[in-house]
């Protein structure tokens, strides 16, 4: 049985931060309390914690919601990547045409695009190729908002030959506990409870 508190008004923000909540739960809380529902799980968590502490609603910046007008213009190799880059279908089509059908806006490439305003699309194509090559030779980093993915990867690194079902049972057990959601070998006790 989980001792995780229900996410509702009046919950202490420190208690809120010490438990795992699904993004859907965060979005639902935001809708019920008039908070913006856009953004990553990390952004939603910060928004909710601020609301629980102060009762204030932090509005998302209008700038981050604005679509770039460059999205509608044809893309040229020597064209510059604009500020507030958006991974649009126009951009996807451009990159697929130059990098092949297997192209995807992976996390590393999205970060590169968002932090290299002013560089050219030719630079972006070269950066994508380097990112893909680097991925072949190293363990990828999973961003903090993808706790489940990180947990499952670490579970299998420590328990070779185990099933995904076992990993998920341990994950469900872990997220019901107070504290961090990183894999620990002590989480295997969840498998003994059946």
N, C-alpha and C positions, 0 to 999 in steps of 0.2 A: 504494500500500500504506500502510495506516495504522500509525503508530507509537504509537497510543493504547494504554496498558497495560491489561491485563485488570483488572477491578475485583475484588479479592480481599484477604483479610487480609494485612497486611504492607505494603500499598501506602502510600506516604507521603501524608499528607492534602493536602500542598501540590501534589503531582503529581496526585492525584485531582481537586482543585478546578480544575486548569488544563486539564482535558479535558472534553468533552461526553459525558454518558451519558444514555440514555433513561430515563424514569421507570420503565419495566418492569425495566431493569437494576438500578436502585436498589432497587426493591421485592424483586427476586429476592435481591440481596445481603442485605437486611434479613432476609428469611425464613431464608436459610441460616445467618445468624449470630445469630438470636434477638432481633433488634431489631424494634420496632413498625413495621408497614408502612403505617399510616395517615398522612395528611397530604399537604401539597403537595410538589411536587418540591423546593422550597427547604427545607422542613422535613426531608425525607428526606436531602438533601445535608448539612445541618448535623448531623443525627443520625449519619450515616455518618462524616463528618470527625471528629467527637468520638470515635467508636468507634475509628477508625484511629489517632488520637493517644493515647488512654488505655486502650482495651480495655473501657471502661465502656459499659453500655447505659443510655441516657437514656429513662426511661419517659415516655409521654405523660401529661398530667395527666388525672385522672379527670373533672375538671370539664369539659374540652373534649369528652369523649365523652358526657356526660350530655345526654339529650334534655330539652328544656324541657317541663314539665308543661302549659304554656300551649298546646302544640300540639293537645291534645285538647279544649280549651275553645273555645266559639264566639268568633269574632273580631268585635269591635265597632270602629266608626270611632274612638271615643274611648278604646279600649283602648290600653294602653302596650306598646311593644316591649320585650321582656324581654332580660335579659343573656344572652349566649350564644345569640343568635337562630339558629334552624335553618331553612333554606329547605325547608320540608316541603310535601307535597301539599296539606295544609289551607291553608297560606299561599298557595300557588300558585292554588288555587281562589278564595280571597278576592280576591287581586289581579286575577285574570282577570275576576271578576264586576264589579269596579269600573273596570278599565282596558282591558278588551277582550281578545279571543282572542290578540292579538299580544303580550301581556305575556310577558316572560321575566326570569328572575333574572340580568340582565347583571352583569358584574363591578363596575361603578360602583355599582349599586343594592345589591348584596350588601355592599359596603364601607360604604355609607351605613347600612344596617340594623344592621351589627355595631358601628358607632361612634356610634349615636344611641339608645342604651338610654334608656328613659323618655319618648321622644317618642311621639306617637300614630300609629295606623295612617292617620289622615287626613293627618298630616304626611308619612308615608311615600308616600302616593299623590301628594301634591304634589311631593315630592322626585323621584319617578320621572318625572313629567311634565317637570320641569326638566332632568333628566339626558338624557331622550330629545331634548328641544329643543336642548340644548347639543351633543349628538352630531351633529346635523344641520349645525352651523356650525363644527365644529372637528375636527381630526385626533385620533382617540382614542389614549390611552396604553395600550400593551400591557405588562402586568406582566412582571417579570423572568423568571418561570418559563416564560414562553411565548417562548423564544428563537427557535424555528423561525418563528413568526408574525411576529415583529419582523424577522427576517432576510429573509423573503420580501417583506414590505412594503417594506423599504428597498431590496432588489434591484430591484423593479419601479419604485420612485421614481427610481432611477438608470439603469434600462435599459428605458425605455418601448418596448413592442412586442416584448419578448422573451417566450419561452414559459415556462410553469410548469415544463416539463421542464428547461430551462436553469437556472432558479432552484434547482430541487431538486438538480441536479448540483453547482452551486456550493455549496449548503448542505452536501451530503454531504462535499465536499472540505474545507470550512471546519471542520466538526465533527471531522474526523480530525486536525486540527492542534492543537498545544499553544497555549494562550492563550484569548483571548476568542472569542465566536461571533457578533460583530456583522459585518454586511456591510461589505466593503471592495472597491473596484474591482479590486484585485489578485486577488480570488477568481475573476475571469473566466478566469484561466489554466486552470481546471478544464475549460473548454469546449474548449481547444486540445489537451487530452490524448487526445481521441478521434479 
